[in-house]
């Protein structure tokens, strides 16, 4: 229940709050839900797309990098907890 509410808050913060708050919230939430940064990045790029800004989906790329790092950290933590 709390994970869902925090995920919803991350999407709402993309619209209502400045990007540093959204980035911190999404980064913290990525430890629990690793796909949230990618989803929020896709949402932000879709929401704030302008043709004049260029064709590089910057938020999606950042979200994909954070998602990959979150999966890497989670796999290392699971291995060390189970193996140790």
HELIX and SHEET records of a PDB file:
HELIX    1   1 UNK A    2  UNK A   16  1                                  15    
HELIX    2   2 UNK A   19  UNK A   29  1                                  11    
HELIX    3   3 UNK A   36  UNK A   47  1                                  12    
HELIX    4   4 UNK A   51  UNK A   53  5                                   3    
HELIX    5   5 UNK A   58  UNK A   83  1                                  26    
END                                                                             
